[in-house]
Amino acid sequence: MRRLLISALAVVLLASCTQGGNGAFSEPSASPSPVSPAKLDLASLAKIRDQLAGSIVTHTTGGHLEQSWGPGGAFTFAGPYRNIPAYLDGLDLLAAKVLLAPGSGGAGLQATVPQLASSTATEIHDLNGPNGGAYLVLARVAALSPPATCPSPGAPPGSDPTCQRAAFSDALKTGWYASDTKSYFHVGDSTTVYRPVDAIGVGAALVVAGYDEHNEDKINAGSDIIQKEMAADFDQHFGLPYGLMTATVKGGRQASDTNTRVVDAAGMTEMLLQAFDASREQQYLSYARIILQPLLEDRAGLRAQNGYVTGFDLRTSSAQGAPLDFLATSLVLQAARHYDRDDGGRFARLEEAAAAALLAGVTAADPAQGAAATLSGTTAGARSGLVTAVTVIALCDVLANPPGATPPAPPAPSLPAGGATP
């Protein structure tokens, strides 16, 4: 069988898995003793979340979140999200939704939801490229929203972006999955140069879409992409992803940029965990664990007192001197917390380190003004709508299940029509 029956997986206790021998590096062995839950300063994290949320309200006008504001230079973002309107307004919409959830500390963005939804619907409709991250944002928005009344296929996009998920995932599969090599590839090209975080994002989006739509072809395509990228896209020494890969039409893979970025690793982890949430398939939890382990060990000195560095060239041995990246810091905390909700606190120490770094860095730069993109020495970069929205979402996720609380059990995934694939 290609995968265990999904209905059986839904009731199996989570256990340690071992990656197959075709991976780029081996999965860490299970911890020899239980890890105590993370001890986080939840009150301080909630305070900066509310301050950052207030800054989003101030900088959201006419259904659009500003890209940046305040003094400081521009910053080129890596990671799973792009600094363009479709992502900015989609993440702003998701931030509003998570802030409106019970126990999330405020409804300051409630009045912005209708305009944000309408803007995002138009922007998503016009979005092209390997934007699996945008699909996964829409999937989270849909999970926090009442069922939508959607326009008929072919009609204008309407005012609810979640109605476009099926067409969005169709385009991802058609444009970025090569069925002959069962891999990520821009169909029609002779070679594809790509960011591994984009490939993992497309794979995770197709898995989530497949379970949502009961579409086994999308589930299998997403699984194929993720399996191949996990085997090819990581440096064997540090266990961190390359910056760029080049794929051939025959399915070959070669690193074409050895600069790793922390935000890519953290973003990959969070997207894989969304695939796990949708499917309950152990392989995605195992892959997430593999990516988080180097961040926990931190052999390259990625974490500073006020945040995580942007990255470094994997051909060197240290990340010293790189500027701090607040988007990376937020996503490391979000991913570690997300993982630990499912697998017993393995990354509790990573949660603590990332939370302390985020508190120190964001507080030093006055969170009431929004989150800066970077910090170089004591100089903060311009405030970023993207970083502010993602940090609000990450902190809501962290605060939703405090230590000692029992998170709600996820629903068992329904089996796609036709059953499991042999």
C-alpha positions in Angstrom: 0.0 0.0 0.0 1.3 3.5 -0.8 0.0 4.8 2.5 -1.8 3.3 5.5 -5.6 3.6 5.5 -6.3 7.2 6.6 -9.0 6.1 8.9 -6.6 3.9 10.8 -4.0 6.6 11.0 -6.5 8.9 12.7 -6.5 6.8 15.8 -2.9 5.6 16.0 -0.8 7.2 18.7 2.0 9.5 17.4 5.3 7.7 17.4 8.8 8.3 16.2 9.4 7.6 12.6 12.6 6.9 10.7 13.2 8.5 7.3 14.1 6.2 4.4 17.6 5.9 3.2 17.0 8.2 0.2 16.9 11.4 2.4 19.6 14.0 2.3 20.3 13.4 6.0 19.0 11.1 8.8 16.2 11.9 11.1 17.3 12.5 14.7 16.6 9.6 17.1 13.9 9.9 19.6 14.6 11.7 22.9 15.8 9.3 25.5 13.6 10.9 28.2 10.4 13.0 28.3 10.9 16.8 27.7 9.2 19.1 30.1 6.7 21.5 28.6 7.9 24.9 27.4 7.8 27.6 30.0 6.9 30.8 28.2 6.2 34.3 29.4 2.6 34.2 28.1 1.6 37.5 29.6 4.4 39.4 27.8 3.7 37.5 24.5 0.0 38.5 24.8 1.0 42.1 25.4 3.1 42.4 22.3 0.6 40.6 20.2 -2.1 43.1 21.2 0.3 46.0 20.5 1.2 44.6 17.1 -2.5 44.0 16.3 -3.2 47.7 17.1 -0.5 48.8 14.7 -2.2 46.6 11.9 -5.5 48.4 12.5 -3.8 51.7 12.1 -2.1 50.7 8.8 -5.1 48.9 7.2 -7.1 51.2 5.0 -9.6 50.5 2.3 -9.1 46.7 2.7 -5.3 46.9 2.2 -2.5 46.4 4.6 0.5 48.8 4.0 3.6 47.1 2.9 5.9 49.2 5.1 6.0 52.3 7.2 8.4 54.4 9.3 12.1 55.0 8.8 14.5 52.3 7.7 15.6 50.6 4.5 13.7 48.2 2.4 14.2 44.4 2.9 13.9 41.6 0.5 11.9 38.8 2.1 12.6 35.1 1.9 10.3 32.5 3.4 6.9 31.1 2.5 5.2 34.5 2.0 5.7 37.2 -0.6 5.6 41.0 0.1 2.8 41.7 -2.3 -0.9 42.6 -1.9 -2.3 39.1 -2.2 -0.2 37.9 0.7 -0.4 41.1 2.8 -4.1 41.4 2.7 -4.6 37.6 3.0 -2.4 37.5 6.1 -4.1 40.6 7.5 -7.5 38.8 7.0 -6.1 35.7 8.8 -4.8 37.9 11.6 -8.2 39.4 12.0 -9.8 35.9 12.0 -7.5 34.5 14.7 -7.9 37.6 16.8 -11.6 37.1 16.7 -11.3 33.4 17.8 -12.4 32.7 21.4 -9.6 33.6 23.9 -7.5 35.4 21.4 -7.5 38.7 23.1 -9.4 41.2 21.0 -11.5 42.1 18.0 -9.8 45.3 16.9 -9.7 44.2 13.3 -13.3 43.0 13.0 -14.5 46.1 11.1 -11.8 45.5 8.5 -12.8 41.9 7.6 -15.4 42.6 4.8 -13.0 44.9 2.9 -10.0 42.7 3.5 -11.9 39.6 2.2 -13.0 41.5 -0.9 -9.5 42.8 -1.7 -7.9 39.4 -1.1 -10.5 37.7 -3.4 -9.5 40.0 -6.2 -5.8 39.7 -5.6 -5.8 35.9 -5.3 -7.8 35.6 -8.5 -5.0 37.4 -10.3 -2.1 35.6 -8.6 0.3 33.5 -10.6 3.2 31.3 -9.7 4.1 28.7 -7.1 2.1 30.3 -4.3 1.4 27.4 -2.0 1.9 29.6 1.0 -1.0 31.8 -0.2 -3.2 28.7 -0.6 -2.5 27.6 3.0 -3.4 31.0 4.3 -6.7 30.7 2.5 -7.2 27.3 4.0 -6.7 28.7 7.5 -9.1 31.5 6.8 -11.7 29.0 5.6 -11.4 27.0 8.7 -12.2 30.1 10.8 -15.1 31.2 8.7 -18.7 30.1 8.2 -19.4 28.2 5.0 -19.3 30.6 2.1 -21.9 31.0 -0.7 -19.7 31.0 -3.7 -20.3 32.2 -7.3 -20.6 29.6 -10.0 -17.4 28.6 -11.8 -16.3 31.1 -14.4 -18.1 34.0 -12.7 -16.2 37.0 -11.2 -14.3 36.2 -8.0 -16.9 37.6 -5.6 -16.0 38.8 -2.1 -14.9 35.6 -0.4 -11.4 34.5 -1.3 -11.9 31.0 0.2 -14.2 30.3 -2.8 -11.2 30.2 -5.0 -9.3 27.4 -3.2 -10.3 24.6 -5.7 -9.3 26.7 -8.8 -6.2 27.8 -7.0 -5.1 24.3 -6.2 -5.9 23.2 -9.7 -3.5 25.8 -11.1 -0.8 24.7 -8.6 -1.0 21.1 -9.8 -1.3 21.9 -13.5 1.5 24.4 -13.5 4.0 23.0 -10.9 3.7 19.3 -10.8 5.4 17.1 -13.5 3.4 13.8 -13.5 6.1 12.0 -15.6 8.8 12.5 -13.0 6.4 12.9 -10.0 8.2 16.0 -8.9 8.0 19.8 -8.6 8.7 21.4 -11.9 7.4 24.4 -13.9 5.6 22.5 -16.7 6.8 23.6 -20.1 10.3 24.6 -19.1 13.5 22.7 -19.9 14.9 23.6 -16.4 13.3 25.2 -13.4 15.3 27.3 -10.9 13.3 27.4 -7.7 13.3 28.1 -3.9 12.8 24.8 -1.9 10.4 26.6 0.4 8.2 27.3 -2.7 8.3 23.6 -3.7 7.4 22.4 -0.2 4.6 25.0 -0.1 3.1 23.7 -3.3 3.3 20.1 -2.1 1.7 21.0 1.3 -1.0 23.0 -0.4 -1.9 20.1 -2.7 -2.1 17.7 0.2 -4.4 20.1 2.2 -6.4 20.7 -1.0 -6.7 17.0 -1.7 -8.2 16.2 1.6 -10.5 19.2 1.5 -11.8 18.3 -2.0 -11.6 14.5 -1.6 -9.2 14.6 -4.5 -6.7 11.7 -4.4 -4.7 12.9 -7.4 -3.8 16.1 -5.5 -2.9 14.2 -2.4 -0.6 12.0 -4.3 1.0 14.9 -6.2 1.6 16.8 -3.0 3.2 13.7 -1.4 5.4 13.1 -4.4 6.7 16.7 -4.4 7.4 16.8 -0.6 9.2 13.4 -0.6 11.5 14.4 -3.5 12.3 17.8 -2.1 13.1 16.5 1.4 15.6 14.1 -0.2 17.3 16.7 -2.3 17.1 20.3 -0.9 19.1 20.1 2.3 22.8 20.4 3.1 24.1 17.2 4.7 26.3 18.9 7.3 24.0 21.6 8.8 20.7 20.0 7.8 19.4 23.3 6.5 17.8 24.0 3.1 19.7 25.5 0.2 18.6 28.9 -1.1 17.9 27.8 -4.7 17.7 24.5 -6.6 17.8 23.8 -10.3 15.7 21.0 -11.6 15.9 19.3 -15.0 13.0 18.1 -17.1 14.1 14.5 -16.3 13.8 15.1 -12.6 17.4 15.8 -11.6 18.2 18.2 -8.7 21.2 20.3 -8.0 21.8 23.2 -5.5 22.4 26.5 -7.3 22.5 28.8 -4.3 24.1 27.6 -1.0 22.9 30.6 1.1 20.5 29.1 3.6 17.7 31.2 5.2 16.3 30.5 8.6 12.9 31.8 7.5 12.8 29.2 4.7 13.4 26.3 7.2 10.8 27.6 9.7 8.3 28.2 6.9 8.7 24.8 5.5 8.1 23.3 8.9 4.9 25.2 9.4 3.6 24.2 6.0 4.4 20.5 6.5 2.6 20.7 9.8 -0.5 22.0 8.0 -0.3 19.0 5.7 0.0 16.8 8.8 -3.1 18.5 10.4 -5.1 17.8 7.2 -3.9 14.2 6.7 -2.6 12.9 10.0 0.0 11.1 7.9 3.2 10.5 10.0 5.6 11.3 7.2 4.8 15.0 7.4 5.3 15.2 11.1 8.6 13.3 10.6 9.8 15.8 8.0 8.9 18.7 10.2 10.9 17.2 13.0 13.9 16.7 10.7 13.9 20.4 9.8 13.4 21.7 13.3 16.2 19.6 14.8 19.1 21.8 13.4 17.3 24.9 14.7 17.2 23.3 18.2 20.9 22.3 18.0 21.9 25.6 16.5 25.4 24.5 15.6 25.9 27.5 13.2 24.9 30.2 15.7 21.7 31.2 14.1 20.1 32.6 17.2 21.1 35.8 18.9 19.7 37.5 22.0 17.2 39.6 20.0 16.2 37.1 17.2 17.4 34.7 14.5 19.8 35.8 11.8 18.7 36.0 8.2 21.0 33.1 7.2 24.5 32.3 6.0 26.4 30.6 3.2 26.5 26.8 3.9 30.0 26.7 2.6 31.1 28.6 5.7 30.8 27.5 9.3 29.1 30.4 11.0 26.2 32.9 10.7 28.0 35.6 12.8 27.4 39.2 11.7 24.2 38.6 9.7 21.3 41.0 10.5 18.4 39.7 12.6 15.2 38.6 10.8 12.0 39.1 12.8 9.9 37.1 10.3 12.2 34.1 10.8 12.0 34.5 14.6 8.2 34.5 14.6 8.0 31.5 12.3 10.5 29.4 14.4 8.4 30.0 17.5 5.2 29.2 15.6 6.5 26.0 14.0 8.1 24.7 17.2 4.9 25.3 19.2 2.8 23.7 16.4 5.0 20.6 16.4 4.9 20.3 20.2 1.1 20.3 20.3 1.2 17.0 18.4 4.3 15.3 19.7 4.8 15.8 23.3 7.1 18.9 23.7 10.2 17.6 21.9 11.1 21.2 20.9 10.1 22.9 24.2 13.6 24.3 24.6 13.4 25.7 21.0 10.1 27.3 21.9 11.6 29.0 24.9 14.6 30.3 23.0 12.6 31.6 20.1 10.0 33.2 22.4 12.7 34.9 24.5 14.5 36.2 21.3 11.2 37.5 19.9 10.3 39.3 23.1 13.7 40.9 23.3 13.8 41.9 19.7 10.3 43.2 19.2 10.2 45.0 22.5 13.5 46.8 21.7 11.9 48.1 18.5 8.6 49.4 20.1 5.9 46.9 19.1 3.2 49.6 19.2 4.6 50.9 16.0 4.5 47.5 14.3 7.2 44.8 13.8 10.4 45.7 12.0 11.6 43.5 9.2 15.2 43.4 10.5 17.5 44.6 13.3 21.2 45.4 12.5 23.0 46.1 15.8 20.6 48.5 17.5 19.1 49.9 14.3 15.7 48.6 13.3 14.6 48.5 9.7 11.3 49.8 8.4 8.1 48.5 9.9 6.7 45.7 7.8 3.0 44.8 7.3 4.0 41.3 6.4 6.1 40.7 9.5 3.6 42.3 11.8 0.7 40.2 10.5 2.6 37.0 10.6 3.8 37.7 14.1 0.3 38.4 15.3 -0.9 35.1 13.8 2.1 33.2 15.3 1.5 34.6 18.8 -2.2 33.8 18.6 -1.3 30.2 17.8 1.2 30.1 20.6 -1.3 31.5 23.1 -4.2 29.4 22.0 -2.9 26.3 23.8 -0.9 27.3 26.9 1.2 24.7 28.8 -0.9 22.1 30.6 -4.0 22.7 28.4 -5.3 19.8 26.2 -5.7 21.0 22.7 -8.8 19.9 20.8 -8.3 16.7 18.9 -8.3 17.3 15.2 -11.0 15.7 13.2 -10.2 12.4 11.5 -9.6 13.0 7.8 -12.1 11.6 5.5 -10.9 9.1 2.9 -11.0 10.4 -0.7 -13.4 8.8 -3.0 -12.0 5.5 -4.2 -10.1 4.6 -1.1 -6.4 4.5 -0.5 -3.9 4.2 -3.3 -2.1 0.8 -3.4 
